[in-house]
């Protein structure tokens, strides 16, 4: 195999990182703009949550399928197609004149994101030899994390300085300019051609959609209404159908035997509840800053920095300590700290509050997230044999995105049941208390992680894999 030149490797790293930044930024970029979008498009809380969940749901459901398509048709070509779709969908978001239009465009945007992210990791893996791959992935993960953290702040700055539509317009020139460089500067690569589990992908997508729809509509239509009961029933039946399908499939999207590993199951469960609480809190905190303190979108994004900036300070230290001490103490303690921070914010916000009253609980919650996030990923991926690391990472990424979808839906239902925007303070305090409960459930799940550090060297006899691994998704 021809040795990659340093210049070529730099192009691969730069272009894949650029794609990842676009995708990661748009996960929460609308958070600080939600109040403005609600006013401009006359959106309800139910509609607002779908502007976030439509993106996360389509992103989560198609990650594994997109990786398999790239292995079969060529990673560079598929990556470029993902960037093109993401850019076109961004135009649709920017031109939206109604909430249904915006939600539909965000769904397509999520599909593009599901193509870009796994293929970026695949291209990195093909371009860098093993001895330099960790360095490349470290840079890639760092800029991706920066984009996630900067989402609310960037969204706030653009919304206040220009208009909320520009948080989507800025994607278009970046994507259009990047595509020719991707096709010219990144070498083509392919993986093992695997069969696409379209049946499994369809079943799990419809199952989650049914369950989330029931949660979203429950507070509006009534929890015992025919619509909500039918939605929950259909979601459960489809979920059972998905499990049966995956158990019988020769090439499953999600090998169920992986979940026989208690550390793998515990790590994914903890990651699910961690993200559920995190996304749900971001959804409401940015709005709370604007409603309670009269902050503009930019200031609201900046006011979240005591919470989000801890990832830069605490996560690298926690990651190094995880290698020495194991994942379980960081997962359990981190999620417990996040719970303390959420309960604390919920309690102080019941009365007249100053922003300074929120700084310390935001820092506590942020330290908790920063401790738990690298540990849950390490536990989930390290619990399985090395040859399964790609699929394990894909499942973890999918569970994390699903957690965000469920968290936003559950908290929005609690908020709406407490009176919605007409009684914002009451709804907010109850929603943040639920964030604390979700965090505690995640901490309890983390107790199932092995006391010692997961090494990923378990025998393949303990967990049977029936399909080839895909690239790690970060």
Secondary structure as the mmCIF struct_conf table of DSSP 4:
data_model
#
loop_
_struct_conf.conf_type_id
_struct_conf.id
_struct_conf.beg_label_comp_id
_struct_conf.beg_label_asym_id
_struct_conf.beg_label_seq_id
_struct_conf.end_label_comp_id
_struct_conf.end_label_asym_id
_struct_conf.end_label_seq_id
HELX_LH_PP_P HELX_LH_PP_P1 UNK A 2 UNK A 5
HELX_RH_AL_P HELX_RH_AL_P1 UNK A 6 UNK A 28
TURN_TY1_P TURN_TY1_P1 UNK A 29 UNK A 30
HELX_RH_3T_P HELX_RH_3T_P1 UNK A 31 UNK A 33
HELX_RH_AL_P HELX_RH_AL_P2 UNK A 34 UNK A 41
TURN_TY1_P TURN_TY1_P2 UNK A 42 UNK A 42
HELX_RH_AL_P HELX_RH_AL_P3 UNK A 45 UNK A 73
HELX_RH_AL_P HELX_RH_AL_P4 UNK A 75 UNK A 94
TURN_TY1_P TURN_TY1_P3 UNK A 95 UNK A 95
BEND BEND1 UNK A 98 UNK A 98
HELX_RH_AL_P HELX_RH_AL_P5 UNK A 99 UNK A 127
BEND BEND2 UNK A 128 UNK A 128
HELX_RH_AL_P HELX_RH_AL_P6 UNK A 130 UNK A 161
TURN_TY1_P TURN_TY1_P4 UNK A 162 UNK A 162
TURN_TY1_P TURN_TY1_P5 UNK A 164 UNK A 165
HELX_RH_AL_P HELX_RH_AL_P7 UNK A 166 UNK A 185
BEND BEND3 UNK A 186 UNK A 186
HELX_LH_PP_P HELX_LH_PP_P2 UNK A 187 UNK A 188
HELX_RH_AL_P HELX_RH_AL_P8 UNK A 198 UNK A 221
TURN_TY1_P TURN_TY1_P6 UNK A 223 UNK A 224
BEND BEND4 UNK A 225 UNK A 225
HELX_RH_AL_P HELX_RH_AL_P9 UNK A 226 UNK A 248
TURN_TY1_P TURN_TY1_P7 UNK A 250 UNK A 251
BEND BEND5 UNK A 253 UNK A 254
HELX_RH_3T_P HELX_RH_3T_P2 UNK A 256 UNK A 260
BEND BEND6 UNK A 261 UNK A 261
HELX_RH_AL_P HELX_RH_AL_P10 UNK A 262 UNK A 293
HELX_RH_AL_P HELX_RH_AL_P11 UNK A 297 UNK A 303
TURN_TY1_P TURN_TY1_P8 UNK A 304 UNK A 304
HELX_RH_AL_P HELX_RH_AL_P12 UNK A 305 UNK A 308
TURN_TY1_P TURN_TY1_P9 UNK A 309 UNK A 309
HELX_RH_AL_P HELX_RH_AL_P13 UNK A 310 UNK A 325
BEND BEND7 UNK A 327 UNK A 327
HELX_RH_AL_P HELX_RH_AL_P14 UNK A 328 UNK A 348
TURN_TY1_P TURN_TY1_P10 UNK A 349 UNK A 350
BEND BEND8 UNK A 351 UNK A 351
TURN_TY1_P TURN_TY1_P11 UNK A 355 UNK A 355
HELX_RH_AL_P HELX_RH_AL_P15 UNK A 356 UNK A 382
TURN_TY1_P TURN_TY1_P12 UNK A 383 UNK A 383
BEND BEND9 UNK A 384 UNK A 384
HELX_RH_3T_P HELX_RH_3T_P3 UNK A 386 UNK A 388
HELX_RH_AL_P HELX_RH_AL_P16 UNK A 389 UNK A 417
TURN_TY1_P TURN_TY1_P13 UNK A 418 UNK A 419
HELX_RH_3T_P HELX_RH_3T_P4 UNK A 420 UNK A 423
HELX_RH_AL_P HELX_RH_AL_P17 UNK A 424 UNK A 446
TURN_TY1_P TURN_TY1_P14 UNK A 447 UNK A 448
BEND BEND10 UNK A 449 UNK A 449
BEND BEND11 UNK A 451 UNK A 452
HELX_LH_PP_P HELX_LH_PP_P3 UNK A 453 UNK A 454
BEND BEND12 UNK A 456 UNK A 456
TURN_TY1_P TURN_TY1_P15 UNK A 460 UNK A 462
BEND BEND13 UNK A 463 UNK A 463
BEND BEND14 UNK A 467 UNK A 467
#
